[in-house]
Amino acid sequence: MSRTFLTNISQLLNEHGEISDTLPASARKRTAAIIGIISSVTASGPCSKAHILCWNSVHKKRCTGKIDACIDSRSFFIIWHCLRCGDNGSISHWQNTLWDGGSR
């Protein structure tokens, strides 16, 4: 079963725009993965083709899928999904973060 993640990245960052130290370790790890998506999409243009590894685990076995992501031209959310397990989500408030490559 796939899961959907709605991420407002600004809620996971400290006042310096870095991953907050107050987050639990699991949330910091997930935030780092989300940041990888932001970096990839904004560095390569409006879409990033499947070179980010999925972080999902099913029955204690890591998904071997890769994540595709694009910037939605209307909302400017980053929309992503795993090509194998179907996990998906959106990322908002990524503009002007440390990981915004600026290619829009």
N, C-alpha and C positions, 0 to 999 in steps of 0.2 A: 504494500500500500504506500503510495507516495504522500509526501507531506508538503504543505505550503508554508513558507516563511515570509512574513512581511516585516521588513527591517527599516527602521529609521536610524541610520548610522549615527546621527548626532547624539542619540540617547546612549550610545556605547562609548563615547569619547570623553576625555577630560577637558578642562579649560584650555589646554594647549593643543587640542585636536588630535591627541594620541589615544590609543586604547586605554581605557580607564583601569587603573590598578585595583579599583574596588569591585570589579566584576569577578565572579567565581572563575576558576581555571577553565571550566568547560565553556563558559560564555566568552572568555578571552580567545580560546581556540576557534570557536565558531566565528567570532568577529574577525579574526585573522583571515579566515577563509573568505568571508564576505569582502574584506579589503582586497584580497587577491582578485576577486571578480571585478571590483571597481577599477583597480589598476589595469587589468587586462583590457577591459572594454574602453576605457578612456585613452589608453595608449595606442590602441590599434584602429580606432575609428568607431562608428556607431554599433558595430557588432564584433563579437569575439567568438571564433569558431573552435569549440571543443578542445581546448588544451588545458583547461583547469580540471584537476582531478576532483571527483565527488568525495564528500566526507561522510556520507551516509553509511551506517552499518545495519545490516539485516541479519538477524539470528547470529550476532557476534562475528559476522563476516563483512569486511569492508566492500562497499560497492566499487566495481572496477570501471564505472562509467565516467564520462567526461561532461563538463558543463558548457553549454552554449549560453551566451548572454548578449543582449542588445539594449540600447537606449531607446525607450519609447519616445517617438517624436512629439507626441501630444503632452504627456505627463512629465517627461524627462526622468521617469523612474528607470532604473536598470531592471530589466526582466530577464530572469535566468531559469534554466531547467537542466536536469541531468538527462542525458540521452538514454541511460540504461534503467535507472530505478524510478524516474519520474519526479523525484523531489524538485520543487520549483519555488520561485518566490520573486519578490520585488524589493528593490533597495531605493530608499528615498533620502533626500538631504545629503547626497554624496558630493554635490558640487562644491568646489573650493575647499575640499578636505585635502589632507597631505597626499592622498593617493589619486587625486583628480589629475589625469594627464592632459586634460584640456582640449582633446581633439574632437570638437563638436562642430 
